């Protein structure tokens, strides 16, 4: 079973991701901030993480680096979710270990496409 984590302080974004991706094959877990997400990753590492580019308690790039440093973190696929095109943010996220990015707001087809791209890149 695939485990996906969505980290966003917006309950609406988390609910949308859970509704779109949640299925018998994919368990979607939620976190509202980076600290809670890191604790959850330490207990059980997800296969995929979708992280908001602006976390309320830490820089998204710090979160990505911290996850990659955890046991089992090297193999996790990370997608950063951003509001606008920011090449600097995208490059910092990729250097930290992100596998890709996605713009918010997104629709069902955009999220599924990006998620499948991450899965096939594994």
C-alpha positions in Angstrom: 0.0 0.0 0.0 1.3 3.4 -0.9 1.5 6.1 1.8 1.2 9.7 0.9 1.6 12.7 3.2 0.1 16.1 2.6 1.6 19.0 4.6 -0.4 22.2 4.4 -1.9 24.6 7.0 -5.0 24.8 4.8 -7.6 22.2 5.9 -9.3 22.7 2.5 -6.1 21.8 0.5 -5.5 18.8 2.8 -9.1 17.6 2.3 -8.9 18.0 -1.5 -5.7 16.0 -1.7 -7.2 13.3 0.5 -10.3 13.0 -1.5 -8.5 12.9 -4.9 -5.7 10.5 -3.9 -7.2 8.5 -1.2 -8.1 5.0 -2.3 -7.7 1.3 -1.1 -4.2 1.5 -2.7 -3.2 4.9 -1.2 -3.4 6.0 2.4 -3.2 9.8 2.7 -2.0 11.2 6.0 -2.2 14.9 6.9 0.0 17.4 8.8 -0.5 21.1 9.3 3.2 22.0 9.8 6.7 20.8 9.3 7.4 19.8 12.9 4.4 17.5 13.1 5.2 16.1 9.7 8.8 15.3 10.7 7.6 13.5 13.8 5.2 11.5 11.7 7.9 10.7 9.2 10.1 9.5 12.0 7.4 7.1 13.2 6.4 5.9 9.7 8.0 7.3 6.5 5.6 7.9 3.7 6.3 6.9 0.1 5.4 10.4 -1.2 5.2 13.8 0.4 3.3 16.9 -1.0 4.6 19.9 1.0 3.4 23.4 0.9 6.2 25.8 -0.2 5.4 28.1 2.8 5.1 26.2 6.1 4.0 28.1 9.2 6.9 26.9 11.4 9.9 26.3 9.1 11.3 26.8 5.6 10.0 24.1 3.2 13.6 23.5 2.1 14.7 22.8 5.7 11.8 20.3 6.0 12.9 18.5 2.8 16.5 18.3 4.0 15.4 17.0 7.4 13.2 14.3 5.9 15.9 13.2 3.6 18.3 12.9 6.6 15.9 10.5 8.5 16.2 6.8 8.3 14.4 5.7 5.1 14.2 9.3 3.9 16.5 9.0 0.9 13.8 7.1 -1.1 10.8 9.3 -0.3 9.5 11.3 -3.3 8.7 14.9 -2.5 6.6 17.4 -4.4 6.6 21.0 -3.4 3.3 23.0 -3.8 3.8 26.6 -4.7 1.5 29.6 -5.5 3.5 31.2 -8.2 6.5 30.5 -10.4 9.6 31.2 -8.4 12.7 29.7 -10.1 14.8 30.4 -7.0 12.4 28.5 -4.7 12.1 25.6 -7.2 15.9 25.3 -7.4 16.4 25.5 -3.6 13.7 22.8 -3.2 15.3 20.5 -5.8 18.8 21.0 -4.2 17.3 20.1 -0.9 15.9 16.9 -2.4 12.5 17.6 -3.9 11.6 15.7 -7.0 9.2 18.2 -8.5 6.8 21.0 -8.0 3.1 21.8 -8.6 1.1 25.0 -8.6 -1.7 25.8 -6.2 -4.6 25.9 -6.7 -4.6 22.6 -8.6 -7.4 20.5 -10.0 -8.0 16.7 -9.9 -6.3 16.0 -13.2 -3.2 18.1 -12.4 -2.7 16.5 -9.0 -3.2 12.9 -10.4 -0.8 13.7 -13.2 1.9 15.0 -10.9 1.4 12.2 -8.5 1.8 9.6 -11.3 4.9 11.3 -12.5 6.4 11.0 -9.1 5.4 7.3 -8.8 6.9 6.4 -12.2 10.1 8.2 -11.4 10.8 5.9 -8.5 
